[in-house]
Amino acid sequence: MSPVAVLVGAPGAGKSTVGKRLATALGVPFADSDLEIEHEAGMSVSDIFVTQGEPAFRELEEAVIAKALAEHEGVLALGGGAIMNAQTRDRLKGLPVIWLDVDLGQAAKRVGMNQARPLLLGDIRANMNRLMKERTPIYQEVSTIVVNTSGLKVREVVDEIIKQINAEENHA
């Protein structure tokens, strides 16, 4: 058992929104690693960061994602920083990983002043820029499909993902 699609990308790329729509289009369940972490911890991601710190969050994130990658048979959206963990990257090998690429302006606009994103508090645009520079090479490394979501409607992103998944399956 493994997911039919794993979505990765920066905060604001649309992983949760696109993931739900993609799962519906494919007729499979949807899971979001951040929501699974919140369920497991009994508190929000931002509360975990504040009360336990980022290292504790990342440890829980790695465990929750390992379980989801082994058991979830639908579409799985990963938190933006999940791919920074080497074990998670190893577990993604051989899976259909879709990088929802988004430009800085679109991502910053979508994220706005969302207090649920602890790594982006303060100067959102500068923090987003730093995270994207750090993570972009890793998104490139783990992804099998790349879709630039900037300027696209959710339906258009979902259609493009399905088209690329089908193309990949026809080449396999």
C-alpha atoms as one frame of an Amber mdcrd trajectory, in Angstrom:
protein
   0.000   0.000   0.000   1.188   3.466  -0.828  -0.315   6.787  -1.868  -1.408
   7.287  -5.479   0.061  10.803  -5.254   2.141  12.720  -2.727   2.000  16.507
  -2.941   4.971  18.630  -1.894   5.666  22.344  -2.140   6.089  25.603  -0.308
   3.491  26.999   2.069   0.821  28.601  -0.088   1.403  26.310  -3.078  -2.070
  24.812  -2.630  -1.214  21.301  -1.435  -4.284  20.878   0.777  -6.742  22.522
  -1.607  -5.411  20.754  -4.692  -4.994  17.503  -2.776  -8.655  17.371  -1.755
  -9.805  18.078  -5.317  -7.322  15.589  -6.792  -8.457  12.878  -4.386 -12.088
  13.519  -5.331 -11.234  13.411  -9.046  -9.359  10.120  -8.590 -11.988   8.640
  -6.254  -9.523   8.075  -3.420  -9.188   9.404   0.156  -7.202  12.524   1.014
  -4.830  12.994   3.951  -2.796  16.007   5.049   0.298  15.284   7.152  -0.130
  18.478   9.193  -3.708  17.492  10.120  -2.515  13.982  10.991   0.181  15.509
  13.227  -2.401  17.713  14.953  -4.641  14.684  15.502  -1.733  12.650  16.898
  -0.481  15.461  19.167  -3.899  16.747  20.223  -2.838  20.319  19.430  -2.207
  22.585  16.453   1.068  22.659  14.546   1.722  26.199  15.792   1.072  25.096
  19.405   3.557  22.235  18.976   6.177  24.733  17.743   5.503  27.082  20.670
   5.273  24.506  23.476   7.677  21.791  22.297   9.859  23.456  19.667  10.605
  22.720  16.028  12.804  19.633  16.693   9.918  17.891  18.518   7.560  18.835
  15.698   9.947  17.492  13.040  10.360  14.216  14.937   6.595  13.736  15.148
   6.226  14.817  11.509   8.721  12.180  10.342   6.903   9.422  12.259   3.440
  10.473  11.052   4.607  10.687   7.426   6.340   7.290   7.619   3.048   5.750
   8.759   1.011   7.596   6.107   3.393   6.608   3.300   3.091   2.970   4.384
  -0.685   2.912   4.924  -2.491   5.679   2.997  -3.828   4.625  -0.403  -5.011
   8.021  -1.634  -3.582  11.493  -2.094  -1.225  12.682   0.645  -0.220  16.325
   1.125   3.008  16.862   3.055   3.868  19.936   5.097   6.216  22.329   3.287
   9.311  21.380   5.294   8.745  17.626   5.491  11.095  16.973   2.574  14.031
  18.377   4.549  14.114  15.097   6.511  16.451  12.541   4.881  14.376   9.528
   6.005  11.246  11.082   4.510  13.081  11.733   1.233  14.211   8.087   1.171
  10.628   6.911   1.737   9.427   9.044  -1.201  11.660   7.204  -3.677   9.605
   5.275  -6.192   6.369   7.107  -5.348   4.502   9.591  -7.563   5.599  12.865
  -5.935   4.044  16.016  -7.358   5.778  19.306  -6.640   3.298  22.165  -6.678
   5.709  24.906  -7.643   4.580  28.461  -6.926   6.305  31.795  -7.292   7.158
  33.848  -4.221   4.550  36.540  -4.873   1.681  34.069  -5.217   2.777  32.037
  -2.191   3.164  35.108   0.038  -0.243  36.398  -1.052  -1.921  33.044  -0.370
  -0.263  32.628   3.022  -0.907  36.210   4.147  -0.851  36.664   7.891  -1.730
  33.048   8.692  -0.752  32.522  12.320  -0.839  28.753  11.814   2.478  28.967
   9.926   5.041  29.531  12.672   8.103  29.569  10.394   6.654  32.480   8.434
   5.805  34.841  11.283   7.361  38.292  11.041   8.454  39.367   7.566   6.417
  36.807   5.636   7.884  37.608   2.224  11.513  37.444   3.461  10.892  34.243
   5.442   9.056  32.676   2.507  11.908  33.642   0.168  14.462  32.049   2.511
  12.423  28.841   2.866  11.866  28.582  -0.880  15.577  29.045  -1.647  16.449
  26.365   0.920  13.806  23.895  -0.188  13.553  24.295  -3.975  16.525  21.998
  -4.756  15.004  19.351  -2.463  11.555  19.656  -4.077  13.296  19.171  -7.438
  15.150  16.135  -6.120  12.115  14.276  -4.746   9.478  15.126  -7.365   8.517
  12.979 -10.329   6.025  15.571 -11.620   6.236  19.370 -11.416   3.223  21.651
 -11.858   3.613  25.407 -11.568   0.429  26.553  -9.824   1.000  30.302 -10.248
  -1.944  31.857 -12.044  -3.810  28.551 -12.419  -7.224  27.706 -11.032  -7.412
  24.653  -8.753  -9.270  22.709 -11.469  -6.492  23.478 -13.967  -3.822  22.254
 -11.540  -5.758  19.039 -10.876  -6.267  18.459 -14.613  -2.536  18.962 -15.261
  -1.576  16.537 -12.475  -3.934  13.864 -13.807  -2.614  14.380 -17.341   0.995
  13.971 -16.142   0.191  10.952 -13.931  -1.487   9.274 -16.921   1.470  10.130
 -19.173   3.870   8.640 -16.606   1.807   5.454 -16.339   1.779   5.099 -20.149
   5.590   5.348 -20.215   6.063   2.836 -17.415
